[in-house]
Amino acid sequence: MRVLLAACVVLASLTSCGYGRHERVLRSLPEMERVAQAMGPEDGSLDRPREIGEAEFQAVYRENDRVYFQVGENGPSVDPYGYVWSPEREPVDDSNPSVASSFEHLQGPWYRWSDSH
């Protein structure tokens, strides 16, 4: 009984920490790539919540050769984070000197991304 209870607690904590969201994003990468490829430089930002595949994003926008899929709210005390499609090269922190961006490779042209101010 204790093992079952412990397993439920671990599963609940993983789900509440975004593990479930990350898995949904991974399953949604083909649909996200279609959106990224179709998004031209003149398309601007999609600043309203948008569901793509199994995942929901607060904003989708292009910066140069990258397309960002922002997860979660972006408020005064919350740094932006999400996923980025960068087919030409590995993304580097080159946009804004007052913001530290980090990128973690997932697969192919996909990276997990976060900013901190």
C-alpha angles and dihedrals in degrees: 000000000000091000091053091048091049091049091052092050092050092048092048093049093048092050093047091050093059100266091125091049092051091052090050090051092050090052089048098053095105092054091043090052091053089053092047093049092048094048111096127197091258094054093085122195129329097217099178127082110278131185116219116179106319096334134083123215130193093212139003118197144157125235111182107302095348131084117206124208105197117207123201132004122316107216136152094278098032121083116215118256139163139102133319132203110213111166098168101054145341107285118247132191099265108126112080128009092212092056125066110211122192128193129197118193115238106171138315110342093344128109136172108235138195136172129207126192 
